[in-house]
Amino acid sequence: MPTTTCVFDAYGTLFDVGAAARQAASEPQYSAIKDDWMVLAEHWRLKQLQYSWLRAVTGAHTDFWEVTQNGLDWALAKTDHGDDIALRKRLLALYWELQAYPEVPAMLASLKAAGLNTAILSNGSPDMLEGAVKSAGIGDALDVSLSVQSVGIFKPDAKVYDLVGAHFGCSKDEVLFVSSNGWDAAAATGYGFLTAWVNRSNDPMDRLPWKPAHVLHDLTGIPELAGI
């Protein structure tokens, strides 16, 4: 079945989640993290994901913004910046201003020009996604941002992937799903989507029952995978 719908994870896939810590580290008043901002960013992202998984399996769902704050608080404590209230406030503010990776605007524009449906499917809450899309200036190239908030559970629960077919009325084999999270792409493979893992960090493959159909280093190859 030809691809009609291209769906993207948001954070780490379209939006650079390391940008908040990188930007703060470049500002003189937050020079305390100039040497360890990368470690801070990695801890923040990992805990954000881990907390989403734990909440999913325990049925303790909450807004992704709370999960994001919880992850940052752990990361700040881990890197000995837990008492820096101003830094915490700045990092959280910057998370609402994340920029897209350089190749994203042209890639999305080419998909739309070819008549494909385009969407975000994310753990992010609707207001977070709206802020990121607006900040990155890619709203015109996206049909919709689908949030897990409408089903009350985080990825990789199948109810999240169900949102795509429910919105577009398409079958699973019409969907190209793209994520920078290997586990997300693998789970979407198991669900029935054609998948691409954007492995920007050259990480090893996750040991799961399924594997992404394609592995890319960035998003420039997505239009070709979509059949354009």
C-alpha positions as CSV (number, residue, x, y, z in Angstrom):
1,M,0.0,0.0,0.0
2,P,1.5,3.4,-0.9
3,T,2.3,5.8,1.9
4,T,-0.4,8.4,2.4
5,T,0.5,9.6,5.9
6,C,3.8,10.6,7.5
7,V,3.8,10.8,11.3
8,F,6.6,12.1,13.5
9,D,7.5,11.8,17.1
10,A,8.2,15.4,18.4
11,Y,11.0,15.6,20.9
12,G,14.3,14.5,19.6
13,T,12.8,13.7,16.2
14,L,11.6,17.1,14.9
15,F,12.7,19.2,17.9
16,D,16.2,19.4,19.4
17,V,15.7,18.5,23.1
18,G,19.3,19.4,23.9
19,A,18.8,23.0,22.8
20,A,17.5,24.2,26.1
21,A,20.5,23.2,28.1
22,R,22.9,24.2,25.3
23,Q,21.3,27.7,25.2
24,A,21.4,28.2,28.9
25,A,25.0,27.1,29.1
26,S,25.9,29.9,26.6
27,E,24.4,32.6,28.8
28,P,26.7,34.2,31.4
29,Q,24.3,34.0,34.3
30,Y,24.1,30.2,33.9
31,S,27.8,29.5,33.4
32,A,27.6,26.9,36.2
33,I,26.5,24.3,33.6
34,K,29.0,25.4,30.8
35,D,31.1,22.2,31.4
36,D,28.3,19.7,32.1
37,W,25.3,20.9,30.1
38,M,25.4,17.8,27.9
39,V,25.3,15.4,30.8
40,L,22.5,17.5,32.3
41,A,20.6,17.3,29.1
42,E,21.1,13.6,28.7
43,H,19.9,12.9,32.3
44,W,16.9,15.1,31.8
45,R,15.8,13.4,28.6
46,L,16.4,9.9,30.0
47,K,14.4,10.5,33.2
48,Q,11.6,12.2,31.3
49,L,11.2,9.0,29.2
50,Q,11.7,6.7,32.2
51,Y,9.0,8.5,34.2
52,S,6.6,8.3,31.2
53,W,7.1,4.5,31.0
54,L,6.7,4.0,34.7
55,R,3.5,6.1,34.8
56,A,2.2,4.1,31.8
57,V,2.7,0.7,33.4
58,T,1.4,1.8,36.8
59,G,-1.6,3.6,35.5
60,A,-0.4,6.9,37.1
61,H,-0.9,9.1,34.1
62,T,-0.2,12.8,34.3
63,D,0.5,15.8,32.0
64,F,3.8,15.5,30.2
65,W,4.8,18.9,31.5
66,E,4.8,17.5,35.0
67,V,6.9,14.6,33.8
68,T,9.3,17.0,32.1
69,Q,9.7,19.0,35.3
70,N,10.2,15.9,37.4
71,G,12.9,14.7,35.0
72,L,14.7,18.1,35.1
73,D,14.6,18.1,38.9
74,W,16.2,14.7,39.0
75,A,18.8,15.7,36.5
76,L,19.6,19.0,38.3
77,A,20.1,17.0,41.6
78,K,22.2,14.4,39.9
79,T,24.6,17.1,38.5
80,D,24.7,19.1,41.7
81,H,22.6,22.0,40.5
82,G,19.5,21.1,42.4
83,D,19.5,24.4,44.5
84,D,19.8,26.7,41.4
85,I,16.2,27.9,41.2
86,A,17.0,30.5,38.5
87,L,18.6,27.8,36.3
88,R,15.6,25.5,36.7
89,K,13.3,28.3,35.7
90,R,15.4,29.2,32.7
91,L,15.7,25.7,31.4
92,L,11.9,25.1,31.7
93,A,11.2,28.4,29.8
94,L,13.6,27.4,27.0
95,Y,11.9,24.0,26.6
96,W,8.9,25.9,25.2
97,E,11.2,27.5,22.6
98,L,12.9,24.4,21.1
99,Q,14.0,24.7,17.5
100,A,13.5,22.1,14.8
101,Y,16.6,20.3,13.4
102,P,17.9,22.1,10.3
103,E,16.6,19.6,7.8
104,V,13.0,19.6,9.2
105,P,11.3,22.5,7.4
106,A,12.4,21.5,3.9
107,M,11.6,17.8,4.6
108,L,8.1,18.6,5.8
109,A,7.5,21.0,2.9
110,S,8.4,18.3,0.4
111,L,5.9,15.9,1.9
112,K,3.1,18.5,1.9
113,A,3.9,19.4,-1.7
114,A,3.5,15.8,-2.7
115,G,0.0,15.7,-1.1
116,L,0.8,13.5,1.9
117,N,-0.8,13.9,5.3
118,T,1.7,15.0,8.0
119,A,1.3,14.8,11.7
120,I,3.0,14.8,15.1
121,L,2.2,11.9,17.4
122,S,3.8,12.7,20.8
123,N,3.7,12.2,24.6
124,G,3.7,16.0,24.7
125,S,0.6,17.8,25.9
126,P,-1.3,19.9,23.4
127,D,-0.1,23.2,24.7
128,M,3.6,22.0,24.7
129,L,3.3,20.8,21.2
130,E,1.6,24.0,20.1
131,G,4.4,26.0,21.6
132,A,7.1,23.9,20.0
133,V,5.5,24.0,16.5
134,K,5.0,27.7,16.7
135,S,8.6,28.4,17.9
136,A,10.0,26.2,15.1
137,G,7.8,27.8,12.5
138,I,6.6,24.5,11.0
139,G,2.9,24.8,11.6
140,D,2.0,25.3,7.9
141,A,3.6,21.9,7.0
142,L,1.7,19.9,9.6
143,D,-1.9,18.8,9.4
144,V,-2.3,18.0,13.1
145,S,-0.4,17.4,16.4
146,L,-1.8,14.3,18.1
147,S,-1.2,14.1,21.8
148,V,-1.4,11.1,24.2
149,Q,-3.4,13.3,26.5
150,S,-6.6,12.3,24.6
151,V,-6.1,8.7,25.6
152,G,-4.5,9.1,29.0
153,I,-1.5,6.9,28.6
154,F,2.0,7.4,27.2
155,K,3.8,5.6,24.4
156,P,4.3,2.8,23.5
157,D,0.7,1.8,24.4
158,A,-1.2,0.8,21.2
159,K,-4.0,3.3,22.1
160,V,-1.5,6.1,21.2
161,Y,-0.8,4.7,17.7
162,D,-4.5,4.2,17.2
163,L,-4.9,8.0,17.2
164,V,-3.4,8.1,13.7
165,G,-6.0,5.9,12.0
166,A,-8.8,7.5,14.0
167,H,-7.8,11.0,12.8
168,F,-6.9,10.3,9.2
169,G,-9.1,7.3,8.4
170,C,-6.1,5.5,7.0
171,S,-5.0,1.9,7.4
172,K,-1.8,1.0,9.3
173,D,0.1,0.1,6.1
174,E,-0.4,3.6,4.7
175,V,1.5,5.1,7.6
176,L,5.2,5.9,7.7
177,F,6.0,6.5,11.4
178,V,9.3,8.3,12.3
179,S,10.9,8.5,15.7
180,S,14.3,9.3,17.2
181,N,13.5,6.8,19.9
182,G,14.5,3.2,18.9
183,W,12.0,1.7,21.3
184,D,9.2,3.9,19.8
185,A,10.0,3.0,16.3
186,A,10.2,-0.7,17.2
187,A,6.9,-0.6,19.0
188,A,5.3,1.1,16.0
189,T,6.7,-1.7,13.8
190,G,4.9,-4.2,16.1
191,Y,1.8,-2.2,15.8
192,G,1.8,-2.4,12.0
193,F,3.3,0.9,10.8
194,L,6.2,1.2,8.3
195,T,8.9,2.7,10.5
196,A,12.0,4.8,10.4
197,W,14.4,5.3,13.4
198,V,16.3,8.5,13.2
199,N,19.4,7.4,15.1
200,R,21.2,10.7,15.4
201,S,23.5,9.4,18.2
202,N,24.5,6.2,16.5
203,D,23.1,4.2,19.3
204,P,22.9,0.4,19.2
205,M,19.6,-1.3,18.3
206,D,17.2,-1.9,21.2
207,R,16.8,-5.5,22.1
208,L,13.0,-5.8,21.6
209,P,10.7,-8.2,19.7
210,W,10.5,-5.8,16.7
211,K,12.9,-3.6,14.8
212,P,12.5,-0.4,12.8
213,A,12.2,-1.0,9.1
214,H,14.7,1.7,8.3
215,V,17.5,3.4,10.2
216,L,18.6,7.0,9.3
217,H,21.0,9.5,10.7
218,D,18.7,12.5,10.0
219,L,15.4,13.2,8.3
220,T,16.6,14.1,4.9
221,G,15.8,10.7,3.5
222,I,12.2,10.6,4.7
223,P,10.6,11.9,1.4
224,E,12.3,9.1,-0.5
225,L,11.0,6.5,2.0
226,A,7.6,8.0,1.6
227,G,7.8,7.3,-2.1
228,I,8.3,10.8,-3.3
